[in-house]
């Protein structure tokens, strides 16, 4: 997903083929090295024009779905609540002990058979934005994460095996999974207004 917005409000009314407020754009990963534009299928909210700046991503409702929060210039922010169906996933919150507590700079590789996906715990991963520091890995139809390799900033390498899907894991550097902090999907549900509500 890309949040857009021209830098200069003065472009409005100048017949330059652009405007200050612009729609968002969403792409879908086809898993062959290419993406397809799915903005039209993603819902009318994306086509509402705003001057978008920072965008943060995160599983805000602990339901296994990633939401997007966009900072709009001189307007309220936009929250894009994700209602798409999901398959299996895991979420990892890393806690540094010898490394920095937030584990910034840690690299995590999920290995499933011949597939390998890497993510890094990053600070300030977008313009004036901070996304969720938890790492979210999709597993598809697989019911567990076969192998997770964590390279901590301290140089320690830890390997976790057979993590059950659809769980939020807390991993402490040098100690593995903190089972007391691990939990499943939240039972809290977000109400949606009725289409006929005044």
KEPATI-602457 format. One record per residue: residue in one letter; x, y, z of N, C-alpha, C, O in turn. Coordinates in steps of 0.05 Angstrom, whole numbers, padded with zeros to 5 digits, always signed. Last residue first. Example, Ala and Ser with C-alpha at 12.3 -4.5 7.8 and 13.67 -1.06 7.14 Angstrom:
2
s+00257-00045+00142+00273-00021+00143+00258+00001+00157+00268+00023+00161;a+00264-00114+00156+00246-00090+00156+00264-00066+00156+00285-00066+00169;
//
This chain:
198
x-00560+00130+00224-00560+00159+00218-00535+00172+00228-00532+00197+00225;x-00551+00068+00190-00548+00085+00214-00548+00114+00207-00536+00122+00186;x-00552+00033+00149-00576+00050+00152-00574+00068+00176-00593+00083+00182;x-00506+00003+00153-00508+00021+00130-00532+00040+00133-00532+00061+00120;x-00481+00004+00221-00500-00006+00202-00502+00014+00178-00500+00038+00182;x-00411+00004+00236-00437+00017+00235-00455+00005+00214-00446-00004+00193;x-00379-00051+00267-00381-00035+00243-00409-00022+00242-00429-00036+00247;x-00337-00065+00323-00363-00061+00311-00362-00044+00286-00347-00025+00284;x-00285-00109+00330-00291-00082+00324-00319-00080+00311-00323-00093+00291;x-00276-00154+00384-00284-00150+00356-00292-00121+00353-00304-00109+00371;x-00233-00192+00424-00246-00166+00420-00252-00163+00390-00235-00167+00374;x-00203-00236+00430-00232-00241+00427-00247-00215+00422-00271-00215+00417;x-00141-00243+00395-00158-00229+00414-00187-00235+00408-00195-00238+00385;x-00106-00304+00384-00121-00281+00373-00139-00269+00394-00151-00283+00411;x-00060-00325+00436-00074-00327+00410-00088-00301+00402-00082-00280+00413;x+00005-00314+00465-00024-00315+00466-00035-00317+00437-00021-00313+00418;x+00060-00313+00510+00049-00322+00484+00019-00323+00486+00008-00333+00506;x+00080-00304+00560+00071-00281+00545+00058-00288+00518+00047-00270+00504;x+00096-00352+00578+00077-00338+00595+00066-00313+00580+00045-00303+00588;x+00135-00369+00542+00109-00381+00540+00088-00366+00557+00064-00366+00550;x+00180-00340+00508+00169-00335+00535+00140-00345+00534+00122-00330+00526;x+00227-00375+00469+00199-00366+00471+00191-00363+00501+00196-00381+00516;x+00296-00361+00486+00275-00372+00469+00247-00360+00474+00245-00337+00483;x+00338-00338+00513+00319-00355+00528+00298-00368+00511+00282-00384+00521;x+00367-00304+00481+00382-00324+00496+00364-00344+00511+00374-00364+00522;x+00319-00255+00482+00345-00262+00473+00359-00282+00492+00362-00276+00516;x+00253-00278+00482+00274-00264+00497+00301-00274+00488+00306-00298+00486;x+00196-00270+00445+00221-00285+00446+00242-00267+00460+00247-00245+00451;x+00128-00280+00444+00149-00262+00454+00174-00279+00457+00173-00300+00470;x+00080-00292+00393+00102-00302+00409+00119-00278+00419+00124-00259+00404;x+00015-00304+00379+00033-00281+00383+00055-00290+00403+00049-00296+00426;x-00009-00350+00330-00001-00343+00357+00017-00319+00357+00032-00314+00338;x-00019-00379+00283-00039-00361+00294-00034-00355+00324-00053-00355+00340;x+00016-00443+00290+00006-00420+00275-00014-00404+00292-00025-00414+00312;x+00070-00464+00332+00043-00466+00323+00033-00440+00310+00041-00418+00319;x+00135-00475+00312+00118-00457+00326+00090-00459+00315+00086-00456+00291;x+00181-00510+00298+00154-00519+00301+00136-00501+00318+00124-00510+00337;x+00237-00478+00330+00226-00498+00312+00196-00504+00319+00188-00502+00342;x+00288-00428+00329+00263-00439+00341+00251-00458+00321+00253-00454+00296;x+00354-00409+00342+00336-00423+00324+00312-00434+00339+00315-00448+00359;x+00396-00353+00346+00378-00371+00359+00360-00384+00339+00351-00370+00320;x+00458-00323+00351+00439-00335+00332+00422-00356+00347+00433-00374+00358;x+00488-00263+00373+00475-00288+00380+00457-00297+00358+00442-00281+00347;x+00500-00211+00361+00515-00232+00347+00504-00260+00353+00511-00279+00339;x+00470-00171+00380+00493-00178+00396+00511-00199+00382+00534-00203+00390;x+00425-00169+00346+00447-00149+00342+00472-00156+00358+00494-00148+00350;x+00409-00238+00328+00407-00215+00346+00429-00195+00340+00450-00203+00330;x+00376-00273+00284+00403-00263+00287+00401-00236+00302+00393-00216+00292;x+00337-00329+00287+00339-00301+00296+00368-00294+00298+00383-00307+00313;x+00299-00372+00248+00326-00366+00256+00328-00336+00262+00322-00319+00245;x+00251-00420+00251+00255-00391+00253+00283-00386+00264+00289-00395+00286;x+00217-00472+00219+00243-00463+00229+00244-00433+00228+00239-00420+00208;x+00161-00481+00212+00180-00503+00215+00206-00494+00229+00215-00506+00248;x+00104-00459+00239+00128-00448+00228+00150-00469+00233+00157-00473+00256;x+00043-00494+00223+00064-00487+00241+00088-00475+00225+00091-00479+00201;x+00005-00505+00184-00004-00502+00212+00018-00495+00232+00012-00491+00256;x-00002-00475+00120+00015-00490+00139+00007-00485+00168+00002-00461+00175;x-00028-00443+00085-00044-00465+00096-00028-00482+00117-00039-00500+00129;x+00007-00385+00102-00011-00398+00083-00027-00420+00097-00039-00415+00117;x+00037-00356+00137+00044-00384+00134+00027-00399+00113+00032-00422+00107;x+00065-00291+00145+00044-00308+00135+00054-00337+00130+00076-00341+00121;x+00091-00259+00200+00097-00277+00178+00072-00293+00170+00060-00306+00187;x+00108-00200+00230+00085-00216+00222+00093-00232+00197+00100-00221+00177;x+00141-00175+00286+00144-00185+00258+00122-00204+00252+00117-00223+00267;x+00130-00115+00322+00127-00144+00320+00129-00152+00290+00120-00137+00273;x+00131-00061+00317+00157-00074+00319+00155-00105+00318+00175-00118+00315;x+00089-00026+00274+00090-00046+00295+00118-00059+00294+00127-00068+00273;x+00120+00034+00248+00103+00011+00246+00107-00007+00271+00125-00003+00286;x+00123+00101+00251+00135+00077+00264+00114+00055+00263+00093+00056+00275;x+00139+00160+00212+00121+00138+00220+00137+00115+00234+00161+00112+00229;x+00162+00198+00178+00150+00206+00203+00131+00185+00214+00109+00191+00224;x+00166+00150+00129+00167+00178+00133+00150+00186+00158+00126+00180+00158;x+00185+00087+00159+00172+00103+00139+00174+00133+00147+00183+00139+00169;x+00209+00062+00202+00210+00049+00175+00195+00063+00154+00193+00053+00131;x+00231+00071+00256+00226+00092+00236+00227+00081+00208+00242+00091+00191;x+00268+00012+00265+00257+00036+00277+00253+00056+00255+00270+00059+00237;x+00257-00058+00253+00267-00032+00245+00253-00010+00260+00229-00012+00268;x+00275-00123+00248+00262-00104+00267+00274-00077+00262+00298-00072+00266;x+00268-00153+00184+00285-00140+00204+00268-00123+00222+00249-00110+00213;x+00256-00217+00153+00247-00191+00161+00266-00180+00182+00280-00195+00196;x+00254-00266+00101+00269-00251+00121+00255-00224+00127+00245-00211+00109;x+00237-00331+00082+00228-00303+00083+00242-00289+00106+00243-00300+00129;x+00243-00385+00040+00256-00371+00062+00247-00342+00060+00249-00329+00039;x+00226-00451+00019+00220-00423+00020+00234-00410+00044+00236-00422+00066;x+00234-00505+00023+00254-00490+00007+00249-00460+00007+00265-00445-00003;x+00208-00509+00087+00217-00525+00064+00238-00510+00049+00258-00502+00061;x+00210-00449+00110+00189-00469+00107+00196-00486+00082+00191-00477+00060;x+00238-00405+00153+00245-00425+00133+00223-00446+00133+00219-00460+00153;x+00246-00339+00168+00227-00361+00170+00233-00380+00147+00232-00372+00123;x+00293-00300+00200+00287-00315+00176+00268-00337+00182+00273-00354+00200;x+00304-00236+00225+00291-00261+00230+00285-00275+00203+00274-00262+00185;x+00350-00193+00254+00340-00204+00229+00329-00232+00234+00342-00249+00246;x+00353-00134+00293+00351-00163+00292+00339-00172+00265+00321-00159+00255;x+00347-00079+00294+00369-00090+00278+00369-00121+00277+00385-00132+00262;x+00322-00076+00359+00325-00062+00333+00350-00072+00319+00372-00074+00331;x+00305-00097+00407+00317-00115+00387+00319-00102+00359+00319-00116+00339;x+00290-00067+00449+00271-00069+00427+00280-00087+00405+00266-00092+00385;x+00338-00070+00480+00313-00082+00489+00292-00086+00467+00278-00106+00467;x+00399-00087+00447+00379-00067+00456+00352-00080+00461+00345-00099+00448;x+00428-00149+00472+00423-00129+00451+00404-00108+00462+00395-00111+00485;x+00421-00178+00518+00447-00166+00513+00445-00145+00491+00459-00124+00493;x+00363-00175+00508+00375-00176+00535+00403-00164+00533+00409-00144+00546;x+00306-00157+00469+00335-00159+00473+00342-00160+00502+00330-00147+00519;x+00252-00189+00447+00260-00173+00470+00290-00178+00474+00298-00200+00480;x+00207-00190+00392+00233-00196+00403+00240-00177+00426+00235-00153+00424;x+00148-00219+00375+00159-00195+00388+00185-00203+00401+00186-00220+00418;x+00119-00246+00319+00141-00248+00337+00148-00221+00349+00154-00202+00334;x+00065-00284+00295+00075-00257+00301+00096-00260+00323+00093-00275+00342;x+00044-00325+00240+00055-00322+00267+00064-00293+00270+00071-00280+00251;x-00012-00355+00204+00009-00335+00208+00022-00339+00235+00011-00353+00252;x-00061-00378+00155-00045-00380+00179-00022-00361+00180-00013-00352+00159;x-00103-00332+00121-00096-00360+00126-00079-00360+00152-00084-00343+00169;x-00158-00286+00122-00130-00293+00126-00127-00323+00128-00145-00338+00134;x-00199-00239+00087-00195-00266+00099-00165-00271+00101-00149-00262+00085;x-00200-00169+00106-00195-00191+00086-00192-00218+00100-00182-00219+00123;x-00207-00125+00135-00227-00146+00138-00223-00169+00119-00240-00187+00117;x-00171-00075+00165-00169-00097+00147-00189-00119+00153-00189-00130+00176;x-00179-00007+00163-00185-00031+00179-00187-00055+00160-00204-00055+00142;x-00143+00046+00160-00153+00026+00141-00155-00001+00155-00135-00015+00158;x-00152+00109+00183-00146+00082+00192-00159+00063+00172-00183+00064+00168;x-00124+00172+00173-00142+00152+00162-00133+00124+00172-00109+00117+00169;x-00124+00232+00214-00111+00209+00202-00132+00190+00191-00155+00190+00200;x-00154+00295+00195-00152+00273+00213-00137+00250+00199-00138+00248+00174;x-00111+00345+00164-00136+00330+00166-00132+00308+00188-00109+00303+00197;x-00061+00366+00150-00083+00384+00158-00110+00371+00159-00131+00384+00156;x-00042+00308+00115-00036+00336+00121-00061+00352+00127-00080+00352+00111;x-00051+00247+00148-00059+00265+00126-00053+00293+00134-00057+00302+00157;x-00022+00186+00162-00023+00214+00170-00030+00231+00146-00017+00229+00126;x-00053+00124+00165-00040+00143+00148-00044+00171+00160-00066+00179+00166;x-00047+00057+00182-00055+00083+00193-00039+00104+00177-00014+00104+00177;x-00069-00007+00166-00052+00015+00159-00064+00041+00170-00088+00045+00169;x-00064-00074+00194-00079-00050+00188-00059-00028+00179-00035-00031+00184;x-00061-00143+00184-00046-00118+00186-00064-00095+00177-00077-00095+00157;x-00089-00194+00225-00090-00178+00201-00075-00152+00205-00075-00140+00227;x-00092-00220+00273-00077-00233+00251-00077-00218+00226-00066-00227+00206;x-00115-00191+00312-00132-00211+00299-00118-00224+00275-00131-00238+00260;x-00099-00145+00342-00090-00172+00349-00109-00194+00338-00117-00212+00352;x-00109-00096+00322-00131-00108+00337-00124-00137+00345-00142-00152+00355;x-00064-00080+00293-00075-00062+00314-00095-00076+00332-00098-00068+00356;x-00013-00098+00266-00037-00114+00274-00050-00101+00298-00046-00109+00321;x+00010-00046+00223+00010-00062+00247-00015-00077+00251-00036-00070+00241;x+00043+00010+00193+00029-00016+00190+00031-00031+00217+00051-00029+00231;x+00038+00079+00177+00048+00058+00195+00030+00033+00192+00006+00035+00188;x+00058+00133+00138+00040+00110+00140+00053+00089+00158+00077+00082+00154;x+00059+00204+00127+00069+00180+00140+00048+00158+00140+00024+00163+00141;x+00017+00229+00083+00046+00231+00089+00055+00205+00101+00060+00186+00087;x-00033+00247+00036-00022+00228+00055+00008+00232+00058+00022+00239+00039;x-00081+00285+00025-00052+00289+00022-00038+00272+00043-00031+00282+00065;x-00133+00246-00005-00121+00260+00018-00092+00266+00011-00081+00254-00007;x-00189+00220-00038-00165+00235-00040-00158+00250-00014-00174+00263-00002;x-00210+00153-00037-00215+00180-00025-00189+00196-00026-00169+00187-00015;x-00195+00103-00052-00197+00123-00073-00204+00151-00063-00204+00170-00078;x-00197+00072-00006-00171+00079-00017-00172+00100-00039-00153+00114-00043;x-00252+00065+00003-00237+00083+00021-00210+00090+00009-00200+00113+00014;x-00273+00026-00031-00275+00054-00039-00258+00073-00022-00252+00095-00030;x-00232-00033-00040-00252-00017-00027-00250+00013-00034-00229+00023-00041;x-00199-00064-00071-00193-00062-00042-00213-00045-00027-00212-00044-00002;x-00206-00063-00125-00218-00085-00110-00216-00082-00080-00230-00096-00065;x-00175-00018-00139-00204-00018-00145-00218-00040-00129-00241-00035-00120;x-00122-00036-00125-00135-00013-00112-00165-00013-00115-00180-00009-00096;x-00088-00074-00142-00114-00083-00132-00130-00061-00119-00149-00066-00104;x-00039-00086-00188-00053-00064-00175-00081-00074-00168-00097-00081-00185;x+00008-00138-00174-00014-00127-00190-00029-00107-00174-00032-00109-00150;x+00078-00154-00180+00055-00145-00164+00033-00136-00183+00039-00128-00206;x+00129-00206-00185+00113-00183-00195+00090-00178-00176+00082-00194-00159;x+00154-00250-00167+00171-00227-00171+00156-00203-00182+00168-00182-00187;x+00114-00284-00156+00131-00291-00179+00150-00269-00186+00161-00267-00208;x+00075-00269-00120+00095-00289-00112+00111-00300-00135+00121-00323-00134;x+00043-00226-00127+00036-00250-00142+00055-00273-00137+00052-00295-00148;x+00020-00181-00081+00044-00197-00088+00035-00223-00102+00022-00239-00090;x-00018-00125-00097-00019-00153-00087+00006-00168-00098+00011-00167-00122;x-00024-00057-00077-00014-00077-00095-00015-00104-00082-00012-00106-00057;x-00058+00005-00075-00052-00021-00063-00044-00041-00084-00056-00042-00106;x-00055+00074-00064-00052+00053-00083-00045+00027-00068-00029+00027-00050;x-00098+00131-00048-00078+00111-00042-00077+00090-00064-00094+00089-00081;x-00108+00194-00085-00116+00168-00073-00093+00151-00065-00070+00157-00073;x-00089+00261-00063-00088+00239-00082-00098+00214-00069-00098+00211-00044;x-00087+00332-00063-00098+00307-00050-00099+00285-00071-00109+00289-00093;x-00065+00364-00104-00052+00362-00077-00061+00337-00062-00044+00323-00051;x-00060+00335-00170-00074+00350-00149-00059+00346-00123-00043+00327-00119;x-00046+00339-00241-00043+00327-00214-00058+00344-00194-00067+00366-00201;x-00047+00367-00288-00052+00338-00289-00048+00324-00263-00046+00299-00262;x-00044+00420-00284-00019+00407-00287-00022+00376-00289-00002+00361-00291;x-00081+00462-00275-00083+00445-00299-00057+00431-00305-00048+00431-00328;x-00083+00489-00227-00063+00498-00247-00063+00481-00272-00046+00486-00290;x-00116+00470-00187-00126+00492-00204-00106+00502-00225-00112+00521-00238;x-00064+00452-00144-00093+00451-00149-00101+00475-00166-00093+00498-00161;x-00013+00465-00131-00017+00452-00157-00047+00450-00164-00054+00448-00188;x-00009+00487-00080-00013+00506-00103-00018+00492-00129-00026+00505-00149;x+00007+00450-00044-00022+00454-00048-00028+00471-00072-00050+00470-00084;x+00060+00407-00056+00051+00434-00058+00021+00437-00062+00011+00427-00083;x+00067+00351-00054+00080+00368-00034+00069+00396-00033+00067+00408-00012;x+00012+00305-00060+00031+00324-00072+00043+00342-00050+00030+00346-00030;x+00006+00241-00037-00002+00268-00032+00020+00287-00043+00043+00284-00036;x-00006+00172-00017+00003+00193-00035-00006+00221-00026-00025+00223-00011;x+00015+00110+00007+00000+00134+00013+00012+00157-00004+00036+00160-00005;x+00010+00045-00015+00025+00069-00018+00007+00093-00011-00015+00095-00023;x+00017-00024+00000+00000+00000+00000+00018+00025+00000+00038+00026+00014;
//
